[in-house]
Amino acid sequence: MKPLRLSLLILGFFSLLCSTSGDSSGIKRMKMQFRVFEEYTQALYQRYPDIRIEGENYLPIPMYRHVASFLSMFKLLVIGVIIIGKDPFALFGMQPPAFWEWGQGNKIYACMMVFFFSNMIENQLLSTGAFEITLNDVPVWSKLESGHLPSMQQLVQILDNEMKMNVHMNSRPHHHS
């Protein structure tokens, strides 16, 4: 019986590794934001060839990152317990609920449900939706504050105004006292 459990455990983890390529909801979102960044970068390089454009990830608050990390580990623990077939409720002297009984009868579906549901929550915790734009370390646009992306026309107008302001400030004579 032990070799069967071990082979089920190995098969379960292998299927989870293979199924991660199918869960692309978070990846699609990241690609979409990256695609927008690339489109804006190309358009801005054509208009402002001297400007250096850098992209980086905007991290969520640490508490969300810790909760997502815990959830990721807890997910693997739950999937392992489902595959092995140990009843965790017996440790607490409780009767196993109906969903546990169903999960033991449908291990593959139960593992997939735990995996995808957990990933959905993790993606929500880690996704900030940020599209923050700074020029010379000065914030010029915040999707977090405005709630939307700037149009290309808005962004060009903002950058033109900022650059004119910088040229004007740099061309003013300095008075020494």
Backbone as a printed PyTorch tensor [residue, N CA C, xyz], in Angstrom:
tensor([[[  0.8210,  -1.1970,   0.0000],
         [  0.0000,   0.0000,   0.0000],
         [  0.8670,   1.2630,   0.0000]],

        [[  2.0320,   1.2150,   0.6990],
         [  2.9050,   2.3840,   0.7450],
         [  3.4470,   2.7650,  -0.6280]],

        [[  3.8900,   1.7940,  -1.4720],
         [  4.3710,   2.1860,  -2.8030],
         [  3.2640,   2.8510,  -3.6310]],

        [[  2.0180,   2.4230,  -3.4380],
         [  0.9080,   3.0320,  -4.1700],
         [  0.7390,   4.4840,  -3.7440]],

        [[  0.7950,   4.7480,  -2.4410],
         [  0.6680,   6.1220,  -1.9490],
         [  1.8210,   6.9870,  -2.4440]],

        [[  3.0260,   6.4450,  -2.4020],
         [  4.1860,   7.1970,  -2.8620],
         [  4.0650,   7.5100,  -4.3510]],

        [[  3.6400,   6.5290,  -5.1370],
         [  3.4920,   6.7800,  -6.5760],
         [  2.3690,   7.7840,  -6.8350]],

        [[  1.2930,   7.7270,  -6.0410],
         [  0.2240,   8.7300,  -6.1890],
         [  0.7280,  10.1210,  -5.8300]],

        [[  1.5450,  10.1980,  -4.7790],
         [  2.1090,  11.4760,  -4.3760],
         [  3.0000,  12.0420,  -5.4770]],

        [[  3.8700,  11.2140,  -6.0190],
         [  4.7600,  11.6580,  -7.0990],
         [  3.9410,  12.0540,  -8.3270]],

        [[  2.9530,  11.2460,  -8.6700],
         [  2.0920,  11.5600,  -9.8100],
         [  1.3350,  12.8610,  -9.5810]],

        [[  0.8710,  13.0630,  -8.3490],
         [  0.1380,  14.2900,  -8.0210],
         [  0.9990,  15.5250,  -8.1780]],

        [[  2.2130,  15.4650,  -7.6460],
         [  3.0920,  16.6190,  -7.7790],
         [  3.5150,  16.8400,  -9.2250]],

        [[  3.7400,  15.7720,  -9.9670],
         [  4.0790,  15.9210, -11.3820],
         [  2.9260,  16.5700, -12.1480]],

        [[  1.7000,  16.1310, -11.8510],
         [  0.5500,  16.7180, -12.5550],
         [  0.3650,  18.1730, -12.1820]],

        [[  0.6880,  18.5350, -10.9230],
         [  0.6060,  19.9390, -10.5350],
         [  1.6380,  20.7760, -11.2750]],

        [[  2.8420,  20.2390, -11.4070],
         [  3.8640,  20.9680, -12.1470],
         [  3.4560,  21.1600, -13.5960]],

        [[  2.8550,  20.1270, -14.1750],
         [  2.4000,  20.2410, -15.5650],
         [  1.2170,  21.1920, -15.6820]],

        [[  0.3750,  21.2150, -14.6700],
         [ -0.8300,  22.0450, -14.7680],
         [ -0.5360,  23.5090, -14.5440]],

        [[  0.6350,  23.8690, -14.0190],
         [  0.9320,  25.2810, -13.8130],
         [  1.0040,  26.0190, -15.1380]],

        [[  1.3380,  25.3180, -16.2040],
         [  1.3510,  25.9820, -17.5030],
         [ -0.0640,  26.3070, -17.9600]],

        [[ -1.0540,  25.6030, -17.4800],
         [ -2.4410,  25.8760, -17.8560],
         [ -3.0470,  27.0110, -17.0710]],

        [[ -2.5130,  27.3300, -15.8730],
         [ -3.0500,  28.4250, -15.0750],
         [ -2.3190,  29.6930, -15.4670]],

        [[ -2.8580,  30.4200, -16.4060],
         [ -2.1530,  31.5850, -16.8980],
         [ -2.9090,  32.8710, -16.6370]],

        [[ -3.8820,  32.8640, -15.7250],
         [ -4.6410,  34.0910, -15.4960],
         [ -3.7290,  35.2050, -15.0060]],

        [[ -2.8610,  34.8960, -14.0660],
         [ -1.9300,  35.9030, -13.5790],
         [ -0.9180,  36.2790, -14.6310]],

        [[ -0.4620,  35.3060, -15.3890],
         [  0.5260,  35.5670, -16.4290],
         [ -0.0830,  36.4360, -17.5170]],

        [[ -1.3250,  36.1670, -17.9010],
         [ -1.9690,  36.9970, -18.9160],
         [ -2.0530,  38.4450, -18.4650]],

        [[ -2.3920,  38.6410, -17.1920],
         [ -2.5010,  39.9930, -16.6710],
         [ -1.1430,  40.6760, -16.7330]],

        [[ -0.0980,  39.9590, -16.3470],
         [  1.2400,  40.5300, -16.3900],
         [  1.6460,  40.8340, -17.8260]],

        [[  1.3190,  39.9480, -18.7590],
         [  1.6580,  40.1820, -20.1530],
         [  0.9210,  41.3940, -20.6850]],

        [[ -0.3390,  41.5550, -20.2800],
         [ -1.1050,  42.6910, -20.7530],
         [ -0.4410,  43.9860, -20.2820]],

        [[ -0.0810,  44.0630, -19.0110],
         [  0.5580,  45.2640, -18.5100],
         [  1.9160,  45.4580, -19.1810]],

        [[  2.6420,  44.3700, -19.4050],
         [  3.9310,  44.4760, -20.0620],
         [  3.7580,  44.9350, -21.5030]],

        [[  2.7100,  44.4260, -22.1830],
         [  2.4470,  44.8390, -23.5660],
         [  2.1400,  46.3300, -23.6260]],

        [[  1.3380,  46.8340, -22.6900],
         [  1.0290,  48.2610, -22.6480],
         [  2.3090,  49.0470, -22.4190]],

        [[  3.1360,  48.5710, -21.4970],
         [  4.4080,  49.2360, -21.2280],
         [  5.2680,  49.2810, -22.4880]],

        [[  5.3400,  48.1580, -23.2080],
         [  6.1330,  48.1200, -24.4450],
         [  5.5980,  49.0850, -25.4930]],

        [[  4.2760,  49.1300, -25.6580],
         [  3.6730,  50.0400, -26.6450],
         [  3.9750,  51.4940, -26.2810]],

        [[  3.8160,  51.8390, -25.0200],
         [  4.0980,  53.2060, -24.5850],
         [  5.5780,  53.5210, -24.7640]],

        [[  6.4470,  52.5600, -24.4490],
         [  7.8840,  52.7660, -24.5710],
         [  8.2710,  53.0500, -26.0160]],

        [[  7.7590,  52.2440, -26.9400],
         [  8.0780,  52.4480, -28.3570],
         [  7.6090,  53.8180, -28.8380]],

        [[  6.3970,  54.1850, -28.4830],
         [  5.8650,  55.4810, -28.9160],
         [  6.6570,  56.6360, -28.3030]],

        [[  7.0400,  56.4950, -27.0420],
         [  7.7830,  57.5770, -26.3880],
         [  9.2090,  57.6800, -26.9100]],

        [[  9.8390,  56.5510, -27.2510],
         [ 11.1860,  56.6020, -27.8270],
         [ 11.1800,  57.3230, -29.1720]],

        [[ 10.1060,  57.1710, -29.9320],
         [ 10.0240,  57.8620, -31.2210],
         [  9.9340,  59.3760, -31.0040]],

        [[  9.2020,  59.7770, -29.9940],
         [  9.0110,  61.2060, -29.7420],
         [ 10.1750,  61.8020, -28.9400]],

        [[ 10.6930,  61.0400, -27.9870],
         [ 11.7820,  61.5140, -27.1170],
         [ 12.9430,  60.5270, -27.1840]],

        [[ 13.7960,  60.6130, -28.2120],
         [ 14.8740,  59.6260, -28.3540],
         [ 15.9300,  59.7050, -27.2450]],

        [[ 16.0210,  60.8400, -26.5380],
         [ 17.0410,  60.9980, -25.5010],
         [ 16.5930,  60.4920, -24.1290]],

        [[ 15.3410,  60.1220, -24.0050],
         [ 14.8270,  59.7210, -22.6960],
         [ 15.1190,  58.2410, -22.4550]],

        [[ 15.4680,  57.9020, -21.2220],
         [ 15.7050,  56.5090, -20.8520],
         [ 14.4760,  56.0070, -20.0980]],

        [[ 13.8770,  54.9390, -20.5890],
         [ 12.6500,  54.4100, -20.0020],
         [ 12.9660,  53.0760, -19.3450]],

        [[ 12.5890,  52.9580, -18.0790],
         [ 12.8250,  51.7290, -17.3320],
         [ 11.4970,  51.2190, -16.8040]],

        [[ 11.3510,  49.9140, -16.7840],
         [ 10.1550,  49.3090, -16.2210],
         [ 10.5250,  48.4230, -15.0510]],

        [[  9.6760,  48.3910, -14.0570],
         [  9.9050,  47.5250, -12.9040],
         [  8.5610,  47.1280, -12.3220]],

        [[  8.5710,  46.0590, -11.5400],
         [  7.3470,  45.6090, -10.8890],
         [  7.0740,  46.4540,  -9.6630]],

        [[  5.8150,  46.7240,  -9.4460],
         [  5.3740,  47.4620,  -8.2780],
         [  4.8760,  46.4390,  -7.2760]],

        [[  5.6130,  46.2520,  -6.1900],
         [  5.3030,  45.1950,  -5.2410],
         [  4.0840,  45.5380,  -4.3790]],

        [[  3.2880,  44.5270,  -4.0490],
         [  2.1780,  44.7600,  -3.1200],
         [  2.7160,  44.9770,  -1.7070]],

        [[  1.8380,  45.3640,  -0.8030],
         [  2.2740,  45.5960,   0.5680],
         [  2.7970,  44.2850,   1.1620]],

        [[  3.7530,  44.3680,   2.0880],
         [  4.3700,  43.1470,   2.6340],
         [  3.3660,  42.1580,   3.2300]],

        [[  2.3170,  42.6500,   3.8740],
         [  1.3590,  41.7270,   4.4700],
         [  0.7280,  40.8380,   3.4050]],

        [[  0.3730,  41.4080,   2.2560],
         [ -0.2180,  40.6220,   1.1650],
         [  0.7800,  39.6040,   0.6330]],

        [[  2.0510,  40.0110,   0.5230],
         [  3.0740,  39.0730,   0.0450],
         [  3.2340,  37.9120,   1.0120]],

        [[  3.2060,  38.1980,   2.3190],
         [  3.3500,  37.1330,   3.3200],
         [  2.1430,  36.1970,   3.3130]],

        [[  0.9560,  36.7660,   3.1870],
         [ -0.2530,  35.9290,   3.1430],
         [ -0.2210,  35.0410,   1.9000]],

        [[  0.1830,  35.5990,   0.7550],
         [  0.2640,  34.8160,  -0.4790],
         [  1.3110,  33.7140,  -0.3550]],

        [[  2.4310,  34.0050,   0.2840],
         [  3.4660,  32.9950,   0.4860],
         [  2.9630,  31.8760,   1.4000]],

        [[  2.2890,  32.2530,   2.4960],
         [  1.7230,  31.2540,   3.3930],
         [  0.6960,  30.3970,   2.6600]],

        [[ -0.1620,  31.0470,   1.8810],
         [ -1.1950,  30.3300,   1.1430],
         [ -0.5820,  29.3550,   0.1430]],

        [[  0.5170,  29.7310,  -0.4710],
         [  1.1980,  28.8570,  -1.4160],
         [  1.7110,  27.5970,  -0.7290]],

        [[  2.2980,  27.7510,   0.4430],
         [  2.7950,  26.5870,   1.1880],
         [  1.6340,  25.7470,   1.7260]],

        [[  0.5990,  26.4180,   2.2140],
         [ -0.5570,  25.7140,   2.7630],
         [ -1.2530,  24.8970,   1.6700]],

        [[ -1.2890,  25.4610,   0.4630],
         [ -1.8840,  24.7630,  -0.6860],
         [ -1.1640,  23.4410,  -0.9270]],

        [[  0.1630,  23.4790,  -0.9120],
         [  0.9380,  22.2550,  -1.1400],
         [  0.7110,  21.2370,  -0.0250]],

        [[  0.5950,  21.7240,   1.2020],
         [  0.3270,  20.8390,   2.3250],
         [ -1.0410,  20.1590,   2.1690]],

        [[ -2.0520,  20.9350,   1.8260],
         [ -3.4070,  20.3840,   1.6550],
         [ -3.4240,  19.3620,   0.5240]],

        [[ -2.7640,  19.6870,  -0.5860],
         [ -2.7250,  18.7560,  -1.7180],
         [ -2.0060,  17.4710,  -1.3140]],

        [[ -0.9030,  17.6020,  -0.5650],
         [ -0.1920,  16.4150,  -0.0890],
         [ -1.0580,  15.5560,   0.8160]],

        [[ -1.8100,  16.1830,   1.7140],
         [ -2.6890,  15.4410,   2.6220],
         [ -3.8060,  14.7520,   1.8430]],

        [[ -4.3300,  15.4270,   0.8270],
         [ -5.3760,  14.8120,  -0.0050],
         [ -4.8210,  13.5830,  -0.7060]],

        [[ -3.6420,  13.7080,  -1.2860],
         [ -3.0530,  12.5980,  -2.0380],
         [ -2.7180,  11.4270,  -1.1140]],

        [[ -2.1270,  11.7210,   0.0240],
         [ -1.7580,  10.6540,   0.9610],
         [ -2.9970,   9.9830,   1.5410]],

        [[ -4.0430,  10.7490,   1.7480],
         [ -5.2910,  10.1770,   2.2540],
         [ -5.4250,  10.2140,   3.7610]],

        [[ -4.5230,  10.8960,   4.4510],
         [ -4.6300,  11.0300,   5.9070],
         [ -5.7760,  11.9790,   6.2370]],

        [[ -6.5310,  11.6360,   7.2490],
         [ -7.6490,  12.4690,   7.6730],
         [ -7.1630,  13.4590,   8.7270]],

        [[ -6.9890,  14.7430,   8.3750],
         [ -6.4970,  15.7130,   9.3560],
         [ -7.5270,  16.0130,  10.4470]],

        [[ -8.7910,  15.7630,  10.1770],
         [ -9.8370,  16.0390,  11.1560],
         [ -9.7950,  15.0500,  12.3140]],

        [[ -9.2470,  13.8580,  12.0790],
         [ -9.1230,  12.8500,  13.1370],
         [ -8.1470,  13.3100,  14.2160]],

        [[ -7.1610,  14.1200,  13.8380],
         [ -6.2130,  14.6540,  14.8170],
         [ -6.9070,  15.5260,  15.8670]],

        [[ -7.9970,  16.1600,  15.4660],
         [ -8.7420,  17.0390,  16.3670],
         [ -9.9790,  16.3530,  16.9510]],

        [[-10.1160,  15.0670,  16.6740],
         [-11.2590,  14.3190,  17.1940],
         [-12.5780,  14.7130,  16.5530]],

        [[-12.5040,  15.1650,  15.3000],
         [-13.7090,  15.6140,  14.5890],
         [-14.0870,  14.6030,  13.5130]],

        [[-15.3460,  14.6030,  13.1750],
         [-15.8050,  13.8110,  12.0370],
         [-15.4010,  14.5510,  10.7650]],

        [[-14.9210,  13.8440,   9.7500],
         [-14.5640,  14.5360,   8.5000],
         [-15.8190,  15.0910,   7.8290]],

        [[-15.7610,  16.3390,   7.3750],
         [-16.9150,  16.9200,   6.6900],
         [-17.1370,  16.2770,   5.3170]],

        [[-18.2710,  16.5860,   4.7290],
         [-18.6540,  15.9780,   3.4510],
         [-17.6640,  16.3250,   2.3360]],

        [[-17.1420,  17.5700,   2.3560],
         [-16.2180,  17.9400,   1.2790],
         [-14.9320,  17.1140,   1.3570]],

        [[-14.5090,  16.7340,   2.5740],
         [-13.3220,  15.8830,   2.7010],
         [-13.5850,  14.4980,   2.1260]],

        [[-14.7580,  13.9510,   2.4360],
         [-15.1340,  12.6380,   1.9070],
         [-15.1810,  12.6950,   0.3780]],

        [[-15.7670,  13.7540,  -0.1490],
         [-15.8240,  13.9140,  -1.6100],
         [-14.3940,  14.0010,  -2.1670]],

        [[-13.5160,  14.7870,  -1.5140],
         [-12.1380,  14.9540,  -1.9700],
         [-11.3600,  13.6500,  -1.9830]],

        [[-11.6400,  12.7750,  -1.0120],
         [-10.9520,  11.4830,  -0.9870],
         [-11.4500,  10.5750,  -2.1050]],

        [[-12.6910,  10.7420,  -2.4900],
         [-13.2280,   9.9460,  -3.5940],
         [-12.8480,  10.5000,  -4.9540]],

        [[-12.4980,  11.7820,  -4.9990],
         [-12.1590,  12.4710,  -6.2570],
         [-10.8540,  13.2500,  -6.0680]],

        [[ -9.7730,  12.5490,  -5.8390],
         [ -8.5090,  13.1840,  -5.4650],
         [ -7.9810,  14.1450,  -6.5320]],

        [[ -8.0730,  13.7280,  -7.7700],
         [ -7.5420,  14.5900,  -8.8360],
         [ -8.3180,  15.8910,  -8.9030]],

        [[ -9.6450,  15.8190,  -8.8910],
         [-10.4660,  17.0320,  -8.9320],
         [-10.2440,  17.8890,  -7.6900]],

        [[-10.1560,  17.2430,  -6.5250],
         [ -9.9490,  17.9870,  -5.2830],
         [ -8.6070,  18.7220,  -5.3060]],

        [[ -7.5540,  18.0480,  -5.7670],
         [ -6.2410,  18.6900,  -5.8500],
         [ -6.2680,  19.8530,  -6.8420]],

        [[ -6.9090,  19.6480,  -7.9630],
         [ -6.9910,  20.7260,  -8.9550],
         [ -7.7820,  21.9080,  -8.4130]],

        [[ -8.8750,  21.6450,  -7.7160],
         [ -9.6730,  22.7330,  -7.1460],
         [ -8.8650,  23.5120,  -6.1140]],

        [[ -8.1680,  22.8070,  -5.2320],
         [ -7.3340,  23.4770,  -4.2330],
         [ -6.2630,  24.3050,  -4.9330]],

        [[ -5.6170,  23.7090,  -5.9250],
         [ -4.5400,  24.3880,  -6.6380],
         [ -5.0270,  25.6620,  -7.3360]],

        [[ -6.0800,  25.5570,  -8.1300],
         [ -6.5420,  26.7090,  -8.9020],
         [ -7.2070,  27.7660,  -8.0290]],

        [[ -7.9680,  27.3490,  -7.0360],
         [ -8.6050,  28.3180,  -6.1520],
         [ -7.5450,  29.0810,  -5.3560]],

        [[ -6.5440,  28.3770,  -4.8670],
         [ -5.4590,  29.0170,  -4.1350],
         [ -4.6830,  29.9720,  -5.0360]],

        [[ -4.3930,  29.5500,  -6.2600],
         [ -3.6840,  30.4330,  -7.1990],
         [ -4.4800,  31.6880,  -7.5000]],

        [[ -5.7930,  31.5470,  -7.6060],
         [ -6.6420,  32.7080,  -7.8660],
         [ -6.5090,  33.7180,  -6.7250]],

        [[ -6.5500,  33.2350,  -5.5040],
         [ -6.4240,  34.1280,  -4.3410],
         [ -5.0220,  34.7370,  -4.2890]],

        [[ -4.0010,  33.9250,  -4.5340],
         [ -2.6230,  34.4310,  -4.5280],
         [ -2.4460,  35.5300,  -5.5700]],

        [[ -2.9810,  35.3190,  -6.7710],
         [ -2.8680,  36.3340,  -7.8230],
         [ -3.5500,  37.6310,  -7.4220]],

        [[ -4.6940,  37.5340,  -6.7710],
         [ -5.3830,  38.7410,  -6.3180],
         [ -4.5640,  39.4710,  -5.2560]],

        [[ -3.9240,  38.7180,  -4.3840],
         [ -3.1170,  39.3400,  -3.3380],
         [ -1.8600,  40.0110,  -3.9020]],

        [[ -1.2790,  39.4240,  -4.9440],
         [ -0.0140,  39.9250,  -5.4810],
         [ -0.1780,  40.9470,  -6.6000]],

        [[ -1.3810,  41.0650,  -7.1430],
         [ -1.6030,  42.0000,  -8.2400],
         [ -1.9310,  43.3840,  -7.6900]],

        [[ -1.1150,  44.3640,  -8.0360],
         [ -1.3600,  45.7250,  -7.5640],
         [ -2.1250,  46.5400,  -8.6030]],

        [[ -2.0010,  46.1720,  -9.8780],
         [ -2.6360,  46.9530, -10.9290],
         [ -1.9400,  48.2840, -11.1620]],

        [[ -0.7390,  48.4100, -10.6420],
         [ -0.0270,  49.6860, -10.7210],
         [  0.5310,  49.9260, -12.1150]],

        [[  0.4850,  51.1650, -12.5390],
         [  1.1540,  51.6310, -13.7440],
         [  1.6140,  53.0420, -13.3920]],

        [[  2.7110,  53.1140, -12.6550],
         [  3.2060,  54.3660, -12.1140],
         [  4.2830,  54.9170, -13.0370]],

        [[  4.2230,  56.2100, -13.3460],
         [  5.1780,  56.8250, -14.2640],
         [  5.8830,  57.9680, -13.5400]],

        [[  7.2120,  57.9170, -13.5730],
         [  8.0100,  58.9990, -12.9800],
         [  8.9600,  59.5340, -14.0390]],

        [[  9.2910,  60.8190, -13.9150],
         [ 10.2700,  61.4520, -14.7870],
         [ 11.3130,  62.0800, -13.8700]],

        [[ 12.5430,  61.6120, -13.9690],
         [ 13.6280,  62.0710, -13.0800],
         [ 13.2170,  61.9250, -11.6130]],

        [[ 12.6670,  60.7700, -11.2890],
         [ 12.2370,  60.4260,  -9.9220],
         [ 11.0840,  61.2820,  -9.4050]],

        [[ 10.4270,  62.0180, -10.2840],
         [  9.2520,  62.8050,  -9.8980],
         [  8.0230,  62.1020, -10.4600]],

        [[  7.0610,  61.7240,  -9.6140],
         [  5.8530,  61.0530, -10.1180],
         [  5.0580,  61.9770, -11.0460]],

        [[  4.7200,  61.4610, -12.2330],
         [  3.9090,  62.2530, -13.1660],
         [  2.5640,  61.5950, -13.4560]],

        [[  2.4350,  60.3000, -13.1620],
         [  1.1450,  59.6210, -13.3370],
         [  1.0740,  58.4220, -12.4000]],

        [[ -0.0890,  58.2150, -11.8160],
         [ -0.2910,  57.0670, -10.9500],
         [ -1.6300,  56.4270, -11.2740]],

        [[ -1.5780,  55.2050, -11.7780],
         [ -2.8170,  54.4740, -12.0240],
         [ -3.5000,  54.1420, -10.7030]],

        [[ -2.7020,  53.9420,  -9.6500],
         [ -3.2810,  53.6520,  -8.3360],
         [ -4.1380,  54.8140,  -7.8430]],

        [[ -3.6990,  56.0460,  -8.1150],
         [ -4.4690,  57.2190,  -7.6870],
         [ -5.5900,  57.5640,  -8.6520]],

        [[ -5.2940,  57.4960,  -9.9610],
         [ -6.2980,  57.9090, -10.9560],
         [ -7.2980,  56.8050, -11.2800]],

        [[ -6.8760,  55.5530, -11.1210],
         [ -7.7630,  54.4330, -11.4200],
         [ -7.7420,  53.9900, -12.8690]],

        [[ -6.9470,  54.6370, -13.7190],
         [ -6.8780,  54.2280, -15.1210],
         [ -5.5130,  54.5810, -15.7100]],

        [[ -5.2570,  53.9850, -16.8620],
         [ -4.0310,  54.2970, -17.6010],
         [ -4.2100,  55.6200, -18.3310]],

        [[ -3.1460,  56.3860, -18.4890],
         [ -3.2720,  57.5970, -19.2970],
         [ -3.3200,  57.2230, -20.7760]],

        [[ -4.0280,  58.0050, -21.5390],
         [ -3.9670,  57.7940, -22.9920],
         [ -2.5870,  58.2510, -23.4480]],

        [[ -2.1960,  57.8480, -24.6230],
         [ -0.8870,  58.2500, -25.1380],
         [ -0.8270,  59.7770, -25.2600]],

        [[ -1.9480,  60.3730, -25.6730],
         [ -1.9950,  61.8290, -25.8080],
         [ -1.8080,  62.5030, -24.4390]],

        [[ -2.4750,  61.9930, -23.4030],
         [ -2.3110,  62.5490, -22.0580],
         [ -0.8620,  62.4190, -21.6050]],

        [[ -0.2740,  61.2610, -21.8260],
         [  1.0900,  61.0150, -21.3800],
         [  2.0760,  61.9410, -22.0910]],

        [[  1.9200,  62.1180, -23.3800],
         [  2.8020,  63.0120, -24.1380],
         [  2.6510,  64.4440, -23.6350]],

        [[  1.4220,  64.8600, -23.3720],
         [  1.1880,  66.2130, -22.8720],
         [  1.8320,  66.4000, -21.4940]],

        [[  1.6830,  65.4180, -20.6280],
         [  2.2930,  65.4860, -19.2910],
         [  3.8140,  65.5680, -19.4120]],

        [[  4.3930,  64.7170, -20.2550],
         [  5.8520,  64.7120, -20.4120],
         [  6.3470,  66.0050, -21.0380]],

        [[  5.6220,  66.5170, -22.0470],
         [  6.0050,  67.8010, -22.6470],
         [  6.0160,  68.9040, -21.5980]],

        [[  4.9670,  68.9710, -20.7910],
         [  4.8960,  69.9970, -19.7400],
         [  6.0310,  69.8460, -18.7370]],

        [[  6.3030,  68.6010, -18.3170],
         [  7.3810,  68.3660, -17.3570],
         [  8.7340,  68.7430, -17.9440]],

        [[  8.9610,  68.4000, -19.2110],
         [ 10.2480,  68.7040, -19.8300],
         [ 10.4130,  70.2020, -20.0370]],

        [[  9.3390,  70.8830, -20.4160],
         [  9.4080,  72.3460, -20.5530],
         [  9.7090,  72.9730, -19.2080]],

        [[  9.0970,  72.4340, -18.1670],
         [  9.3150,  72.9610, -16.8240],
         [ 10.7670,  72.7440, -16.4150]],

        [[ 11.3190,  71.5680, -16.7150],
         [ 12.7130,  71.2800, -16.3710],
         [ 13.6690,  72.1790, -17.1400]],

        [[ 13.4170,  72.4100, -18.4360],
         [ 14.2670,  73.2790, -19.2540],
         [ 14.2000,  74.6930, -18.7030]],

        [[ 12.9810,  75.1390, -18.3640],
         [ 12.8040,  76.4810, -17.8300],
         [ 13.5400,  76.6290, -16.4900]],

        [[ 13.4370,  75.6230, -15.6220],
         [ 14.0880,  75.6860, -14.3100],
         [ 15.6100,  75.6270, -14.4620]],

        [[ 16.0990,  74.8630, -15.4230],
         [ 17.5550,  74.7360, -15.6110],
         [ 18.1550,  75.9470, -16.2940]],

        [[ 17.3450,  76.6900, -17.0570],
         [ 17.8790,  77.8410, -17.7980],
         [ 17.8450,  79.1260, -16.9590]],

        [[ 17.1910,  79.1140, -15.8170],
         [ 17.1300,  80.3070, -14.9570],
         [ 18.5110,  80.5450, -14.3580]],

        [[ 18.9350,  81.8000, -14.3310],
         [ 20.2550,  82.0830, -13.7270],
         [ 20.1890,  81.8760, -12.1960]],

        [[ 21.2840,  81.3870, -11.6750],
         [ 21.3760,  81.1640, -10.2290],
         [ 21.9660,  82.4240,  -9.5770]],

        [[ 21.3180,  82.8690,  -8.5530],
         [ 21.8270,  84.0590,  -7.8100],
         [ 22.5670,  83.5750,  -6.5910]],

        [[ 23.7800,  84.0950,  -6.4500],
         [ 24.5820,  83.7690,  -5.2770],
         [ 24.5190,  84.9220,  -4.3000]],

        [[ 24.3520,  84.6570,  -3.0420],
         [ 24.3060,  85.7510,  -2.0840],
         [ 25.5850,  85.8350,  -1.2790]]])
